[in-house]
Amino acid sequence: MEFETIRVDGEGPVRHLVLNRPEVHNAVNGQLIADTQTAASLLDADSSVRVVIVRGEGKSFCSGADMKQPRTSPQDAMLASKQGAKMYDTLLHLNPITIALCHGYMIGGGAVLPAACDFRIGSPTVNLTLNEVSIGFNLTWHSLPALINLVGPHRAKEMLILGRSYDLNQLDRYGYFTETVNDDAALVAAGEELAAQVVNQPPVPVTVTKASINAQSMPLGRSIQHMDHVAVGYMGKSDSSRTARTSYFDNGQREWSDD
């Protein structure tokens, strides 16, 4: 099946889901969310697929939201948030084991997309920033529980509230990566090697173990995540959020209105 913003490579038990907008560092737009959702659902329905390797074409894994997308109404923003959450949930709960190959810019959604995967391999070019709060929004896609499970509540607060940027070594210390490689060129081979180890394990116990660990680690993960959509709708109308977006690249002290 052909897609506009991604592609699915490979045959047999290991497939590659490749974000394919290299000219914009694989920035996320509505079409990429829809394509990823469709591809993930098709792969999930194919019992011959044991491993899905998620990676980005070009210089970056994913640079987050495509800022060239037109601003939308609060209702449209809430709908987009729900579509993103549907995609994220599908990837998080795929029957196949998922491996994210991380390099270059990983911003916003591009920073939490690997958290939905079972394993992550990083290269020295990684530059990760969770800038949602810094630009006046909350983290959406139902991705907060996965991030917390990966790095813990303390680090999740640091990464989101302060909006700092992180390199490979910092993230590795935080437990973000399963393993690391010495350069971008080694990522695919490392991913394929890890995938081969998974394929060498019995299929049903692998699938059941993944599902059980996901269920155990996120028993209340969706209990308040409906607020993602409400919050993003509100913040689209907030004067402070508007100030945050327009002043994100400024170096001075920012002033906030009383919303």
HELIX and SHEET records of a PDB file:
HELIX    1   1 PRO A   22  VAL A   24  5                                   3    
HELIX    2   2 GLY A   30  ASP A   44  1                                  15    
HELIX    3   3 PRO A   74  LEU A   92  1                                  19    
HELIX    4   4 GLY A  109  VAL A  112  1                                   4    
HELIX    5   5 PRO A  114  ALA A  116  5                                   3    
HELIX    6   6 VAL A  133  ILE A  135  5                                   3    
HELIX    7   7 LEU A  144  VAL A  151  1                                   8    
HELIX    8   8 PRO A  153  ILE A  161  1                                   9    
HELIX    9   9 LEU A  168  ARG A  173  1                                   6    
HELIX   10  10 ASP A  184  ALA A  186  5                                   3    
HELIX   11  11 LEU A  187  VAL A  199  1                                  13    
HELIX   12  12 PRO A  203  SER A  217  1                                  15    
HELIX   13  13 MET A  227  MET A  235  1                                   9    
HELIX   14  14 ASP A  239  THR A  246  1                                   8    
SHEET    1   A 6 ILE A   6  ASP A   9  0                                        
SHEET    2   A 6 VAL A  14  LEU A  19 -1                                        
SHEET    3   A 6 VAL A  51  GLY A  56  1                                        
SHEET    4   A 6 ILE A  97  CYS A 102  1                                        
SHEET    5   A 6 PHE A 119  GLY A 122  1                                        
SHEET    6   A 6 GLU A 179  THR A 180  1                                        
SHEET    1   B 3 TYR A 105  ILE A 107  0                                        
SHEET    2   B 3 ASN A 127  THR A 129  1                                        
SHEET    3   B 3 SER A 165  TYR A 166 -1                                        
END                                                                             
